Amino acid sequence: MSAATIDREELRSVMADALDIPQAKITDTANFVEDLGVDSLMSLEVMVQLEQKYGVKLTEEEFRTITTFQDAHTLLQNRLSQA
């Protein structure tokens, strides 16, 4: 999936499934911790799902920069465009 554009709604769906929350709650700017109550275990599950789905390996440092859906989309899009 190199140089591909990440479908926002597909990504939103993957994250909603990993977090076991309704997709509608994952808005572009909802803060994962403050607005959605995501804890470290949930974050790890999201990271694993994203790595499997998109074939990228995220560092812990990169993953810590993701606080919103928009952050996740931007990071993944950048990583895939570098592939």
N, C-alpha and C positions, 0 to 999 in steps of 0.2 A: 504494500500500500504506500510506496514511496511517492513523494510529490503529490499526494492526493489531498483533497480538501476534506476536512473532517465535517461530517454532517452534524450540525448542532443538536438536532433532536435525537439522533441516534446516540450521541454522547450523553445527552441528558437522560435518556432511557437507561443506558448502561450504569450511570451513576445512581439513578433512582433505585435500580434493582440491587446494586451493591449496598446501598444505604437502607434499603427496605423502607423507603418513604415515597409518597406520591410524586410523580414526575412534575406536576404543577408547582410543587413547593421549591423546586430547584430553578429559581429565576437566575438571570444572568448575574445579578448583584447580591443575591442572598449569601450572607456569610455562613460558611459551613458550621463553624463552632457556635457563634452567637445566635444565628437565626434558625439553624437546623439541628443543633444539639449533637453534632458529630464529635465522637471521641476518638482517641488514638487507635483503638481497635477497628472502628469503622473506617478510619482513614486508611489503615493498612489494607483492608478489604478492597476499598476503592482503588488503591494503587495497584494491587494484584490484578484486578479486573481490567484496568486500563492498559496495563502492560500486556496482558494476554490478548485483549481485543485489538490493540493497535500495534503490537509487536515492537514496542519501545521499552527500554530499561530506564526508569526514572531514578535519579539519585535521591537520597533522603533530603538533601539540601533543596533540590528542585521541588520535591513534593511539598516541602514546608512553605514554599512560596505560594502555593495554591490555597487561597482562602475563599474564592468564589468560583462559580461555574465559568465565568469569563476567563479567569486566570487559568483554569484547567484547559479550556479550549485553546487559548493562545499558546500555552506551553506545548501542548500536543501538536498543534499546527506547525509551530516552529521546529519541533523535533522531527516531524515527518518530512518537512520541506528540506531538512538537512540530510535526510537519508539517501 
